[in-house]
């Protein structure tokens, strides 16, 4: 006699399979497990319908009563439901018609050169029990992201052995989509990394497994920096600098330094007359995108780039027509 497979087992199998392919599935994984337990709790043999899924989506723990939240929860189920169809073909796939469309990606804050200079200067002045170390840590961290387009998680997970100061090369190990890559750095960035490492090494014992960026206060001295710590420091500096937010998020973010790196690189190519389309794959590889379309998305709706596109189109439109005999 065959024992029916529980929905929780299907969920674990699905998530294991997807994670082996390199997908993190943090928030969506939580939703899928929650949904699986909900279905198992119903103890029903009915096929999975959109109505059942909608009932689950409305029961989010925060009880916001917000259809946008419900729509996001349903969106997390789509790939899982397609997976389930191989076992139960009558499984339905939820779409945007239930609670409406989930909001699109919000426009980032693209930093001006002066804003980045001011951020690094403010970070440099951060106080510490060890003179200069805390300031150097955050100045170097934010400067590295601004000059390479690294994700904040990639920068924080760098080991000392991942930073080759002779070759000027960073090794980014199995980050998003489980991919690793090498990131060359500019000589000016390399000089700052050397200075920070030299200062840091005077105060902590270093091994190959030591994080490149470390905490500097009390028991945190020499320990890995957490994203929460870094966010707290960044928000304090942001408030101190009083930037005017030009993005659609609550305020300028650390991640917007990555957006800015990509946009400024394309603007520079445009100014130099470089064929951007030919260079986009190289840029996509450098910043660790799985698909070049993700890199193109970073360029959407940026005023400077839209102005360039408009000028190019205007020049194209003014070209004389070619007659055909």
RODO-2510 file (C-alpha; in nm, 4 decimals, decimal comma):
residues 325
     n   res          X          Y          Z
     1     x     0,0000     0,0000     0,0000
     2     x     0,1437     0,3352    -0,1081
     3     x     0,1594     0,6041     0,1592
     4     x     0,0615     0,9462     0,0192
     5     x     0,3457     1,1968     0,0095
     6     x     0,2753     1,4932     0,2323
     7     x     0,2843     1,8441     0,0941
     8     x     0,5650     1,9217     0,3384
     9     x     0,7743     1,6466     0,1769
    10     x     0,7012     1,7866    -0,1696
    11     x     0,8069     2,1294    -0,0450
    12     x     1,1345     2,0021     0,1029
    13     x     1,2127     1,8088    -0,2163
    14     x     1,1392     2,1112    -0,4323
    15     x     1,3472     2,3497    -0,2229
    16     x     1,6395     2,1059    -0,2057
    17     x     1,6340     2,0670    -0,5834
    18     x     1,6222     2,4404    -0,6479
    19     x     1,8921     2,5206    -0,3931
    20     x     2,1238     2,2659    -0,5522
    21     x     2,0846     2,4758    -0,8676
    22     x     2,2024     2,7807    -0,6768
    23     x     1,8783     2,9563    -0,5807
    24     x     1,8688     3,0902    -0,2253
    25     x     1,4873     3,0996    -0,1917
    26     x     1,4922     3,2578     0,1530
    27     x     1,1603     3,4415     0,1653
    28     x     0,9878     3,2249    -0,0946
    29     x     1,1126     2,9111     0,0814
    30     x     0,9536     3,0259     0,4042
    31     x     0,6238     3,0853     0,2209
    32     x     0,6331     2,7451     0,0505
    33     x     0,6959     2,5613     0,3777
    34     x     0,4169     2,7599     0,5436
    35     x     0,1804     2,6744     0,2591
    36     x     0,2743     2,3052     0,2725
    37     x     0,1961     2,2826     0,6451
    38     x    -0,1317     2,4656     0,5848
    39     x    -0,2363     2,2132     0,3180
    40     x    -0,1321     1,9141     0,5289
    41     x    -0,3339     2,0602     0,8145
    42     x    -0,6465     2,0703     0,5991
    43     x    -0,6207     1,6928     0,5573
    44     x    -0,8050     1,7031     0,2250
    45     x    -0,7770     1,5040    -0,0951
    46     x    -0,8986     1,7930    -0,3090
    47     x    -0,6793     1,9256    -0,5879
    48     x    -0,4922     2,2450    -0,5153
    49     x    -0,7045     2,5297    -0,6432
    50     x    -0,6356     2,8998    -0,6566
    51     x    -0,9132     2,9494    -0,4000
    52     x    -0,7313     2,7318    -0,1453
    53     x    -0,4088     2,9184    -0,2117
    54     x    -0,5830     3,2540    -0,1723
    55     x    -0,7260     3,1440     0,1639
    56     x    -0,3745     3,0601     0,2790
    57     x    -0,2327     3,3894     0,1464
    58     x    -0,4826     3,5918     0,3508
    59     x    -0,3634     3,4279     0,6720
    60     x    -0,0186     3,5866     0,6873
    61     x     0,1174     3,6118     1,0411
    62     x     0,1442     3,9909     1,0381
    63     x    -0,2287     4,0056     0,9591
    64     x    -0,1804     4,3215     0,7542
    65     x    -0,4977     4,2823     0,5509
    66     x    -0,2948     4,4162     0,2595
    67     x    -0,3747     4,2605    -0,0820
    68     x    -0,0208     4,3449    -0,1960
    69     x     0,1155     4,1178     0,0787
    70     x    -0,1254     3,8433    -0,0240
    71     x    -0,0236     3,8840    -0,3897
    72     x     0,3437     3,8488    -0,2942
    73     x     0,2712     3,5297    -0,1009
    74     x     0,0883     3,3832    -0,3996
    75     x     0,3732     3,4791    -0,6300
    76     x     0,6071     3,2720    -0,4127
    77     x     0,3967     2,9647    -0,4900
    78     x     0,3999     2,9793    -0,8701
    79     x     0,7148     2,7812    -0,9447
    80     x     0,6301     2,5343    -0,6689
    81     x     0,2852     2,4748    -0,8190
    82     x     0,4384     2,4090    -1,1605
    83     x     0,6638     2,1554    -0,9899
    84     x     0,3603     1,9919    -0,8253
    85     x     0,1833     1,9488    -1,1593
    86     x     0,4100     1,6557    -1,2432
    87     x     0,2542     1,4702    -0,9481
    88     x    -0,0952     1,6201    -0,9608
    89     x    -0,1757     1,7618    -1,3063
    90     x    -0,4899     1,9366    -1,1774
    91     x    -0,2865     2,1697    -0,9574
    92     x    -0,3688     2,5284    -1,0521
    93     x    -0,1170     2,8087    -1,0958
    94     x    -0,1970     3,1390    -0,9187
    95     x    -0,1674     3,4544    -1,1284
    96     x    -0,2111     3,8302    -1,0894
    97     x    -0,5896     3,8166    -1,1285
    98     x    -0,6491     3,7208    -0,7631
    99     x    -0,5083     4,0099    -0,5589
   100     x    -0,3585     4,2219    -0,8354
   101     x    -0,0082     4,2558    -0,9633
   102     x     0,2859     4,2661    -0,7246
   103     x     0,4671     4,6000    -0,7418
   104     x     0,7589     4,6290    -0,9795
   105     x     1,1155     4,6886    -0,8679
   106     x     1,1558     5,0338    -0,7208
   107     x     1,3893     5,2879    -0,8755
   108     x     1,7253     5,3146    -0,6947
   109     x     1,9008     5,6262    -0,5680
   110     x     2,1908     5,6921    -0,8053
   111     x     2,4639     5,8643    -0,6077
   112     x     2,6438     6,1682    -0,7374
   113     x     3,0212     6,1652    -0,7198
   114     x     3,0066     6,4257    -0,4417
   115     x     2,7669     6,2128    -0,2356
   116     x     3,0081     5,9198    -0,2474
   117     x     3,2981     6,1456    -0,1507
   118     x     3,0941     6,2815     0,1422
   119     x     2,9938     5,9303     0,2530
   120     x     3,3549     5,8101     0,2638
   121     x     3,4690     6,1247     0,4431
   122     x     3,1966     6,0859     0,7066
   123     x     3,2791     5,7158     0,7508
   124     x     3,6475     5,8015     0,7956
   125     x     3,5599     6,0195     1,0965
   126     x     3,3762     5,7448     1,2881
   127     x     3,5137     5,7194     1,6393
   128     x     3,6573     5,4051     1,7963
   129     x     3,8455     5,2794     2,1021
   130     x     4,1196     5,1924     1,8557
   131     x     4,2048     5,5230     1,6856
   132     x     4,1208     5,5217     1,3180
   133     x     4,0262     5,1541     1,2809
   134     x     3,6469     5,1830     1,2813
   135     x     3,6571     5,4750     1,0411
   136     x     3,8987     5,2943     0,8106
   137     x     3,6811     4,9814     0,8177
   138     x     3,3650     5,1536     0,6998
   139     x     3,5390     5,3951     0,4649
   140     x     3,7113     5,1023     0,2937
   141     x     3,3981     4,8849     0,2907
   142     x     3,1732     5,1496     0,1331
   143     x     3,4503     5,2580    -0,1027
   144     x     3,5055     4,9010    -0,2210
   145     x     3,1352     4,8567    -0,3007
   146     x     3,1224     5,1909    -0,4809
   147     x     3,4310     5,1110    -0,6918
   148     x     3,3514     4,7485    -0,7798
   149     x     2,9724     4,7120    -0,7594
   150     x     3,0000     4,4233    -0,5120
   151     x     2,6898     4,3188    -0,3220
   152     x     2,7164     4,4109     0,0454
   153     x     2,6969     4,0403     0,1364
   154     x     2,9891     3,9642    -0,0960
   155     x     3,2043     4,2330     0,0601
   156     x     3,1241     4,1210     0,4149
   157     x     3,1999     3,7555     0,3363
   158     x     3,5428     3,8235     0,1886
   159     x     3,8135     3,6329     0,3719
   160     x     4,1588     3,7781     0,4093
   161     x     4,2813     3,5063     0,1728
   162     x     4,0241     3,6182    -0,0882
   163     x     4,1924     3,9576    -0,1245
   164     x     4,5079     3,9235    -0,3347
   165     x     4,6875     4,2535    -0,2886
   166     x     4,9720     4,1512    -0,5215
   167     x     4,7559     4,0698    -0,8212
   168     x     4,4844     4,3202    -0,7349
   169     x     4,2177     4,0503    -0,7467
   170     x     3,9212     3,9603    -0,5277
   171     x     3,7846     3,6068    -0,5149
   172     x     3,4076     3,6097    -0,4678
   173     x     3,3077     3,2600    -0,3566
   174     x     2,9742     3,0919    -0,4291
   175     x     2,7475     3,3850    -0,3632
   176     x     2,4140     3,4448    -0,5359
   177     x     2,3225     3,1550    -0,7689
   178     x     2,6143     2,9579    -0,6166
   179     x     2,8580     3,1138    -0,8633
   180     x     3,2148     3,2197    -0,7930
   181     x     3,4071     3,4843    -0,9826
   182     x     3,7233     3,6932    -0,9814
   183     x     3,6958     4,0714    -0,9554
   184     x     3,9967     4,2840    -1,0578
   185     x     4,0245     4,6128    -0,8677
   186     x     4,1646     4,9488    -0,9731
   187     x     4,5140     5,0381    -0,8419
   188     x     4,3693     5,3280    -0,6394
   189     x     4,1267     5,0893    -0,4688
   190     x     4,4105     4,8452    -0,4115
   191     x     4,6113     5,1118    -0,2285
   192     x     4,3224     5,1737     0,0134
   193     x     4,2781     4,8005     0,0743
   194     x     4,6484     4,7725     0,1616
   195     x     4,6287     5,0631     0,4043
   196     x     4,3228     4,9177     0,5773
   197     x     4,4747     4,5700     0,6014
   198     x     4,7961     4,7094     0,7472
   199     x     4,6055     4,9066     1,0140
   200     x     4,3774     4,6122     1,0943
   201     x     4,6656     4,3668     1,1293
   202     x     4,8228     4,5763     1,4057
   203     x     4,5284     4,4980     1,6324
   204     x     4,4086     4,1439     1,5511
   205     x     4,5537     3,8014     1,4833
   206     x     4,4936     3,7090     1,1196
   207     x     4,4582     3,3698     0,9508
   208     x     4,3374     3,2726     0,6052
   209     x     3,9893     3,2296     0,7537
   210     x     3,9773     3,5783     0,9051
   211     x     3,7192     3,8040     0,7436
   212     x     3,8740     4,0954     0,5604
   213     x     3,6329     4,3409     0,7229
   214     x     3,6027     4,2918     1,0978
   215     x     3,4345     4,4440     1,3999
   216     x     3,6401     4,6749     1,6173
   217     x     3,4453     4,7226     1,9418
   218     x     3,4960     4,5180     2,2580
   219     x     3,4328     4,1480     2,2101
   220     x     3,3519     4,2132     1,8421
   221     x     3,7154     4,3025     1,7726
   222     x     3,8337     4,0746     1,4929
   223     x     3,4898     3,9146     1,4505
   224     x     3,2931     3,9279     1,1217
   225     x     3,0849     4,2377     1,0613
   226     x     2,7132     4,1667     1,0413
   227     x     2,4811     4,3227     0,7865
   228     x     2,2752     4,4628     1,0734
   229     x     2,5799     4,6436     1,2141
   230     x     2,6717     4,7877     0,8773
   231     x     2,3155     4,8981     0,8020
   232     x     2,2958     5,0762     1,1366
   233     x     2,6177     5,2662     1,0696
   234     x     2,5135     5,3521     0,7143
   235     x     2,1739     5,4870     0,8218
   236     x     2,3446     5,7029     1,0825
   237     x     2,5788     5,8473     0,8206
   238     x     2,2924     5,8944     0,5756
   239     x     2,0942     6,0908     0,8320
   240     x     2,4007     6,2950     0,9209
   241     x     2,4615     6,3862     0,5560
   242     x     2,0978     6,4753     0,4930
   243     x     2,0807     6,3485     0,1365
   244     x     1,7715     6,4218    -0,0723
   245     x     1,6313     6,0852    -0,1762
   246     x     1,6106     6,0463    -0,5553
   247     x     1,4967     5,6846    -0,5472
   248     x     1,1638     5,5188    -0,4750
   249     x     1,2778     5,3410    -0,1567
   250     x     1,2531     5,4935     0,1906
   251     x     1,5985     5,6411     0,1495
   252     x     1,9346     5,5861    -0,0221
   253     x     2,0651     5,2338     0,0444
   254     x     2,4017     5,0614     0,0493
   255     x     2,2803     4,8501    -0,2445
   256     x     2,2321     5,1697    -0,4446
   257     x     2,6119     5,1994    -0,4563
   258     x     2,6024     4,8859    -0,6735
   259     x     2,3371     5,0385    -0,8989
   260     x     2,5468     5,3543    -0,9223
   261     x     2,8596     5,1627    -1,0217
   262     x     2,6788     4,9968    -1,3129
   263     x     2,5096     5,3155    -1,4320
   264     x     2,8271     5,5247    -1,4113
   265     x     3,0222     5,2613    -1,6023
   266     x     2,7712     5,2720    -1,8883
   267     x     2,7712     5,6533    -1,8858
   268     x     3,1511     5,6474    -1,9123
   269     x     3,1344     5,4057    -2,2044
   270     x     2,8825     5,6304    -2,3732
   271     x     3,1106     5,9306    -2,3287
   272     x     3,4047     5,7324    -2,4679
   273     x     3,2075     5,6161    -2,7706
   274     x     3,2298     5,2503    -2,6663
   275     x     2,9748     5,0063    -2,8105
   276     x     2,7786     4,9453    -2,4894
   277     x     2,5908     4,6424    -2,6179
   278     x     2,9189     4,4639    -2,6865
   279     x     3,0450     4,5387    -2,3352
   280     x     2,7329     4,4507    -2,1368
   281     x     2,8134     4,0806    -2,1104
   282     x     3,1537     4,1616    -1,9607
   283     x     2,9923     4,4025    -1,7131
   284     x     2,7270     4,1444    -1,6243
   285     x     2,9984     3,8865    -1,5526
   286     x     3,2012     4,1355    -1,3466
   287     x     2,9101     4,2174    -1,1146
   288     x     2,7980     3,8533    -1,0868
   289     x     2,4629     3,8565    -1,2647
   290     x     2,3278     3,5221    -1,3824
   291     x     2,1709     3,6813    -1,6906
   292     x     2,2733     3,9913    -1,8833
   293     x     1,9083     4,1039    -1,8769
   294     x     1,9493     4,1632    -1,5030
   295     x     2,2281     4,4104    -1,5765
   296     x     2,0158     4,5893    -1,8342
   297     x     1,7415     4,6256    -1,5727
   298     x     1,9784     4,8269    -1,3530
   299     x     1,9836     5,0913    -1,6249
   300     x     1,6072     5,1358    -1,6497
   301     x     1,4656     5,4806    -1,5894
   302     x     1,7894     5,6576    -1,4928
   303     x     1,7535     6,0225    -1,6068
   304     x     2,1093     6,0581    -1,7403
   305     x     2,0838     5,7392    -1,9467
   306     x     1,7346     5,8221    -2,0675
   307     x     1,8635     6,1635    -2,1844
   308     x     2,1457     5,9945    -2,3746
   309     x     1,9001     5,7538    -2,5339
   310     x     1,6736     6,0435    -2,6343
   311     x     1,9654     6,2355    -2,7886
   312     x     2,0748     5,9298    -2,9840
   313     x     1,7242     5,8697    -3,1097
   314     x     1,6919     6,2358    -3,2098
   315     x     2,0170     6,2145    -3,4070
   316     x     1,8979     5,8931    -3,5688
   317     x     1,5618     6,0446    -3,6606
   318     x     1,7333     6,3356    -3,8355
   319     x     1,9346     6,1118    -4,0683
   320     x     1,8298     6,1537    -4,4332
   321     x     1,6206     5,8731    -4,5726
   322     x     1,7899     5,6418    -4,8175
   323     x     1,6015     5,6199    -5,1428
   324     x     1,5416     5,2871    -5,3166
   325     x     1,5475     5,2642    -5,6932
***
